[in-house]
Amino acid sequence: MKDADTMTALVIPDPLNLIGNEWVPAVSGKTMDVVSPIDGQPFAQIADSDAADIDAAVAAARAAYDGGEWSTLTAAERGRLMIRLSELILEHVEDLAQLETRDNGKPINQARADMKVTARYFEYYGGAADKVHGEVIPFLNGYNVEVHREPLGVTGHIIPWNYPAQMFGRSVAPALAMGNATVMKPAEDACLTALRIAQLALEVGFPPGVINIVTGRGNVAGQALADHKGIDFISFTGSPEVGVIIQTAAAKNFIGCTLELGGKSPQIVFDDADLEAALPVLVNAVIQNGGQTCSAGTRVLVQRGIYDDVVAALSERFKGIAASGSGEDAVLGPLISAKQKKRVETYIAEADAPLMARGTVRQDAPEGGYYVAPAVFGPCDPQARIAQEEVFGPVLCIIPFEDEAEAVKIANDTEYGLVAAIWTRDGGRQQRVSKAMHCGQVFINGYGAGGGVELPFGGIRKSGHGREKGFAALHEFSHIKTIINNHG
């Protein structure tokens, strides 16, 4: 894998939207540059769309759902299309990964893993499409009562830049499995793999209007999709501030929404933890994807008896991490944009806690890239700004605690509630603390699950609501219809 200045063999989509299985320019004719975080240079363009393009995409999706070919397919037929798309993604893992790396900046090995997870989403939900069953409810004599799960109709999907391909699969695949038609607005900062996967979907043979993709700015095209009266549901992953806007728009149109809005996830390390197993996971949980992951384990809570040892070990590991270009040996790539780099560097410069260690930026990192050396702070006051706010960069806070009760209190004492981890060999403690966590997902003696496609995922409080992944996502993208038959 080569860095941005020498990569040449990429399949870069044209600056077009996919609407009704046709690749079309924005109605306005406007385009915008795509800048690679690796070197800060533009290397492609996308359509700079607005409400007119969203209107066309929603109309195409509506036609597909209301009487189009898509509406005539059985669940098994929908599933076969999705599984074929999964297979095609696997055939194109390398060119998709190279495109993701150029567009997003993540190390190539992480990008390859992302493509395999994306394929797994379509495989999993393709296999699940004909396995969402209804039920019969015992009722009065002379009645037959059936409960059916049905698609919502046209679903809108606004996805972020940190995992463009994965988020395509995570958000759109369960909606398709349930029989919805979709309109997606990917993030303008990184969306080329979403467009490339859409090209593969056309090769597979998805009917017109089933998958529509409109690129553009969040406050223009994204807002138009969220506000559109022609959609029946909206799925959004992004910041809490934008989540408020999305939820408000959904409420005005009397539709539902799922919101995944980030976190400040704790990893609790008790004094009986297997540190040899824990330490590499603690590090990877905050530097993966440059720390630009909603579920990043950015707070490490350490019991005081082992605090000094853990701090020393984590500091030593962080000192050895160098941000670099996204080649085969990279573990920490650039951040997504100059704006994000400045934001993270400001958090580091203004941190209200002692700096324990910093990594470096490699000398051969391409000039102009958005590189930030990773940082470890500690001991952090649990109420410190850097311990409470989502930095979205390779920044770790270490917080000491005395006992189980204090660990639980500190872990739960933020506005977020997405993921947590518990490191202990004590089986009783594992159960007590996992049940006490105020969040949507808890790992015991581990963190992350290789995409976790099968595992319901989502948060509470400022982390959002609703669930993605697993069968729970199929329920989000469907509604219940109860049929009561008085047959006498």
HELIX and SHEET records of a PDB file:
HELIX    1   1 ALA A   51  TYR A   65  1                                  15    
HELIX    2   2 GLU A   69  THR A   72  1                                   4    
HELIX    3   3 ALA A   75  GLU A   91  1                                  17    
HELIX    4   4 VAL A   93  ASN A  104  1                                  12    
HELIX    5   5 ILE A  108  ALA A  128  1                                  21    
HELIX    6   6 PRO A  164  ALA A  177  1                                  14    
HELIX    7   7 LEU A  192  VAL A  204  1                                  13    
HELIX    8   8 GLY A  218  GLY A  222  3                                   5    
HELIX    9   9 GLN A  223  ASP A  227  1                                   5    
HELIX   10  10 PRO A  240  LYS A  252  1                                  13    
HELIX   11  11 LEU A  275  ILE A  287  1                                  13    
HELIX   12  12 GLN A  288  GLY A  291  5                                   4    
HELIX   13  13 ARG A  304  LYS A  319  1                                  16    
HELIX   14  14 ALA A  338  ALA A  349  1                                  12    
HELIX   15  15 ARG A  385  GLN A  388  1                                   4    
HELIX   16  16 GLU A  404  ASN A  412  1                                   9    
HELIX   17  17 GLY A  427  ALA A  436  1                                  10    
HELIX   18  18 ARG A  461  SER A  463  5                                   3    
HELIX   19  19 GLY A  470  GLU A  476  1                                   7    
SHEET    1   A 2 ASN A  17  ILE A  19  0                                        
SHEET    2   A 2 GLU A  22  VAL A  24 -1                                        
SHEET    1   B 2 THR A  31  VAL A  35  0                                        
SHEET    2   B 2 PRO A  42  ALA A  47 -1                                        
SHEET    1   C 3 GLU A 135  ILE A 137  0                                        
SHEET    2   C 3 TYR A 143  PRO A 151 -1                                        
SHEET    3   C 3 SER A 478  ASN A 486 -1                                        
SHEET    1   D 6 ILE A 211  ILE A 213  0                                        
SHEET    2   D 6 ALA A 181  LYS A 185  1                                        
SHEET    3   D 6 VAL A 154  ILE A 158  1                                        
SHEET    4   D 6 PHE A 233  THR A 237  1                                        
SHEET    5   D 6 GLY A 256  GLU A 260  1                                        
SHEET    6   D 6 GLY A 464  HIS A 465 -1                                        
SHEET    1   E 7 LEU A 355  ARG A 358  0                                        
SHEET    2   E 7 ALA A 375  PHE A 377 -1                                        
SHEET    3   E 7 VAL A 395  PHE A 401  1                                        
SHEET    4   E 7 ARG A 299  GLN A 303  1                                        
SHEET    5   E 7 PRO A 266  VAL A 269  1                                        
SHEET    6   E 7 VAL A 419  TRP A 423  1                                        
SHEET    7   E 7 GLN A 441  ILE A 444  1                                        
SHEET    1   F 2 ALA A 322  ALA A 323  0                                        
SHEET    2   F 2 THR A 360  VAL A 361  1                                        
END                                                                             
